[in-house]
Amino acid sequence: MWVATALAVSVAGLRAAEPSSLSAWLSPAFTALLLLKVSGVPMVEAAGKKKWGHDESYLHYVEHTSSVVPWFPAPVREGKTPPLL
């Protein structure tokens, strides 16, 4: 949502020849920084490691699955069941 709003503002600003419209990207960039490096992903991963860090299948899942972009999940190893999150 933040990126779409910044894109709309930037396109409208470029049509009006306002170079300051590129400052609309500061909010999505700052929000992404906070979620990826400060309060979002690191806190969730720390809580997961605290709760399931002893489980080998959970560690395999964390190592082989993207934490932000929904992509292909970790391949299931023979004889191992994926953790229930």
LINZI-V98188 format. One line per field, one symbol per residue. phi: phi as a letter, one per 30 degrees, with the letter a starting at -180 (. if undefined). psi: psi as a letter, one per 40 degrees, with the letter a starting at -180 (. if undefined). burial: b if it has 9 or more other ideal C-beta (glycine too) atoms within 8 Angstrom, else e. A space follows every 10 residues. Layout:
BEGIN
phi: ???
psi: ???
burial: ???
END
This chain:
BEGIN
phi: .ddddddddd ddddddicdd dddddddddd ddedddcccd dedddddddd dcdddddddd dddcbddcdd bddddddeic cddcc
psi: dddddddddd dddddefhee eeeeeddddd dddddddcec dddddddddd deeehddddd dddehhedhh ahihhhiheh iiih.
burial: eeeebbeebb ebbbeeeeee beebbebbee bebbbbeeeb bbeebeebbe eebeeebbbb bbeebeeeee eeebeeeeeb ebbee
END
